[in-house]
Every structure is written in structure tokens, then in C-alpha cells.
Amino acid sequence: MPYEPSPDLAGLSLTEIAALSAARKLPPVEDWHPKVSGDSWMTIKADGRWFHDGGEIRRPAMVRAFASLLRREDDGSYWLVTPHERQVIVVEDAAFIATDVVRRDNALAFRLNTDEIVLAGPDHRLMARGEAETPALYLAVRRGCEARLNRSTWLQLVDLADDDLTVTSLGEYFALVPA
């Protein structure tokens, strides 16, 4: 079955965005606790590109498949997890990159580099890190993994912000600069 990319966020209502987000079926990685561990020889670069044994993974379908198996542990390590084995993966900054944002009604919808859509809110918090002059914004995605907002998405978000550089989404307030 061929992959159908998500439509452009700008043309969707909040109901359509929420339906797309909810329709994504992910494996129950959080329920899997395999005894066998290894090294995946994989790295997610800070710019969102995935590499295996030094070579870039250029097939978006492969990146989406691996991303669906990704989990971050409490100690900060990242793992690709299946029911039978888990393999460590190096993540230079964040596991995902947020590449677009739109405001619909009372929600901010983000598109990730894996073509997923995430609604910011209580379960998907926005976090500002770094210095006030050079902030970095991150969005909680799932299983301890985050998406870093790329520069254009951060600028889009600044345009949506209040005068005090805060935004709201699903009833939650988020600062766009670190405290």
C-alpha cells in the first residue's frame, strides 16, 4: 500500500488535523521490554537526518518506520525497540524536527520531519531552552522523544505569539524564551 502524505496544514480545520493525528497507529513500544540489547549503528543528526553505519538513510519510509520504534529512557538514552530486541541509537539533539506550524481555533498543530502531526498541549508541551537571546524550542512528541523547532517554524510561532512571547494551545500557556 503506497504512503499517502498528510495534506498541507494550512488548508485543514482543527477537526481534520486532530483526526489525522489520532489516525496514526504506532506499535506499543512502551509495552515491550526485550532482554536482548545491541547497537543499531544509527545516528539522528541535529538537522534531523538519519544515518546507519556512516551512510545517510535517504528513504523517507525507512525513517518513518524506524521513528515509530523509537523510545527515550529515563537516563536519556534512545532505543529502537521491537518485542524481541532493543538497539541503542545516537541522537545528537532531538529525535524529530518540527517543520511547520499552524494555529486552528485554540490549538497549535506542528508537522514533523517524519510527516506526523502533533497538537501542542498538556500531553505535548512546548519547552524553551538555551539563552533568552538564542532560544531553542522543543515539542514533546512521544515516549520521551522531542522535536526541535527549525528556524522557520520558530519564526512562524513568534508571529503567532502574544506581546510577551507566549503562545497558548489546548488551554496551556508556553513561553517562547527560556526563563
C-alpha positions as CSV (number, residue, x, y, z in Angstrom):
1,M,0.0,0.0,0.0
2,P,1.6,3.3,-1.0
3,Y,2.2,6.0,1.5
4,E,-0.2,9.0,1.4
5,P,1.5,12.1,2.8
6,S,-0.6,14.3,5.1
7,P,-2.2,17.3,3.3
8,D,-0.9,20.8,3.8
9,L,-1.7,22.0,7.4
10,A,-2.7,25.5,6.1
11,G,-5.8,24.0,4.4
12,L,-7.1,21.9,7.3
13,S,-9.5,22.6,10.1
14,L,-8.7,21.7,13.7
15,T,-11.1,18.7,13.4
16,E,-9.3,17.4,10.3
17,I,-5.9,18.0,12.0
18,A,-6.9,16.2,15.1
19,A,-8.3,13.3,13.1
20,L,-5.0,12.9,11.2
21,S,-3.1,13.0,14.4
22,A,-5.3,10.4,16.0
23,A,-5.3,8.1,13.0
24,R,-1.6,7.4,13.3
25,K,-1.3,3.8,14.6
26,L,2.0,3.2,16.3
27,P,3.4,0.0,17.7
28,P,3.1,-0.4,21.5
29,V,6.8,0.2,22.1
30,E,6.3,1.3,25.7
31,D,4.9,-2.1,26.5
32,W,7.9,-4.0,25.1
33,H,10.8,-4.9,27.4
34,P,13.1,-7.2,25.4
35,K,16.0,-8.9,27.2
36,V,18.3,-8.7,24.1
37,S,20.2,-5.4,23.5
38,G,22.6,-4.3,20.8
39,D,23.9,-1.3,18.8
40,S,21.9,-0.1,15.8
41,W,24.9,1.8,14.4
42,M,22.4,4.5,13.8
43,T,22.6,8.3,14.4
44,I,20.0,11.0,14.2
45,K,21.9,14.2,13.4
46,A,20.9,17.6,14.9
47,D,19.4,18.6,11.5
48,G,17.1,15.6,11.5
49,R,18.9,13.3,9.0
50,W,19.2,9.7,9.9
51,F,22.4,7.7,9.3
52,H,23.3,4.0,9.5
53,D,26.9,3.0,9.8
54,G,28.0,6.3,8.3
55,G,25.6,6.4,5.3
56,E,22.5,8.5,5.2
57,I,19.1,6.8,5.2
58,R,17.5,8.5,2.2
59,R,14.2,6.6,2.1
60,P,11.6,8.6,4.0
61,A,9.6,5.4,4.5
62,M,12.5,3.8,6.3
63,V,12.9,6.8,8.5
64,R,9.2,6.8,9.4
65,A,9.4,3.1,10.2
66,F,12.4,3.4,12.5
67,A,10.9,6.6,14.1
68,S,7.8,4.6,15.1
69,L,10.0,2.2,17.1
70,L,11.9,5.0,18.9
71,R,11.9,5.4,22.7
72,R,13.9,7.5,25.1
73,E,14.7,6.1,28.5
74,D,14.8,8.0,31.8
75,D,18.6,8.1,31.6
76,G,18.4,10.0,28.3
77,S,19.4,7.1,26.1
78,Y,17.5,6.4,22.9
79,W,16.5,2.9,21.7
80,L,14.8,1.3,18.7
81,V,12.6,-1.3,20.3
82,T,10.9,-4.4,19.0
83,P,9.2,-7.2,21.0
84,H,12.5,-9.3,20.8
85,E,15.4,-6.8,20.8
86,R,16.3,-3.2,21.5
87,Q,19.1,-1.4,19.9
88,V,20.7,1.8,21.1
89,I,20.6,4.8,18.7
90,V,22.6,8.1,19.0
91,V,20.6,11.3,18.9
92,E,22.6,14.4,18.6
93,D,19.9,16.9,19.7
94,A,16.3,15.9,19.3
95,A,14.8,12.8,17.6
96,F,12.5,14.9,15.4
97,I,12.4,18.3,13.7
98,A,9.2,20.4,13.7
99,T,9.0,21.8,10.1
100,D,5.7,23.7,10.1
101,V,3.1,25.1,12.5
102,V,-0.5,26.5,12.1
103,R,-3.0,27.8,14.6
104,R,-6.5,26.5,14.4
105,D,-9.1,27.7,16.9
106,N,-7.4,27.1,20.3
107,A,-4.6,24.8,19.1
108,L,-1.2,24.8,17.6
109,A,-0.6,22.0,15.1
110,F,3.0,21.0,14.2
111,R,4.2,18.9,11.3
112,L,7.3,16.9,11.9
113,N,10.1,15.8,9.5
114,T,8.5,12.3,9.6
115,D,5.2,13.8,8.3
116,E,3.5,13.3,11.6
117,I,1.2,15.9,13.1
118,V,1.3,16.8,16.8
119,L,-1.0,19.2,18.6
120,A,0.8,21.2,21.4
121,G,-1.0,20.9,24.7
122,P,-0.9,19.1,28.1
123,D,0.5,15.9,26.6
124,H,2.7,17.6,24.0
125,R,4.4,20.6,25.8
126,L,6.5,23.3,24.2
127,M,9.7,23.9,26.1
128,A,12.2,26.8,25.6
129,R,15.8,26.1,26.3
130,G,19.1,27.9,25.8
131,E,19.6,31.6,26.4
132,A,17.0,34.3,26.0
133,E,19.0,35.8,23.1
134,T,19.3,32.4,21.3
135,P,16.4,30.2,22.4
136,A,15.8,26.7,21.2
137,L,12.2,25.4,21.3
138,Y,11.3,21.8,21.7
139,L,8.0,20.0,21.4
140,A,7.3,16.8,23.4
141,V,6.3,14.1,20.9
142,R,6.0,10.7,22.5
143,R,7.9,8.1,24.6
144,G,10.3,10.7,25.9
145,C,11.2,11.9,22.5
146,E,11.1,15.6,21.4
147,A,11.1,17.6,18.2
148,R,13.2,20.7,17.9
149,L,11.5,23.5,16.0
150,N,13.6,24.5,13.0
151,R,14.2,28.2,12.4
152,S,11.3,28.9,10.0
153,T,8.9,27.1,12.3
154,W,10.2,29.1,15.3
155,L,9.7,32.3,13.3
156,Q,6.1,31.2,12.4
157,L,5.5,30.6,16.1
158,V,6.8,34.1,17.0
159,D,4.3,35.6,14.6
160,L,1.5,33.7,16.4
161,A,2.8,34.8,19.9
162,D,1.4,37.4,22.2
163,D,3.4,40.5,23.0
164,D,5.1,38.7,26.0
165,L,6.3,36.0,23.6
166,T,3.9,33.3,24.9
167,V,1.5,31.1,23.0
168,T,-1.5,29.1,24.0
169,S,-2.6,25.7,22.7
170,L,-5.4,23.5,24.1
171,G,-5.6,25.7,27.2
172,E,-1.9,25.6,28.0
173,Y,0.5,28.6,28.0
174,F,4.0,28.2,26.7
175,A,6.9,30.7,26.8
176,L,9.0,31.0,23.6
177,V,12.1,32.2,25.5
178,P,13.7,30.4,28.5
179,A,13.1,31.8,31.9
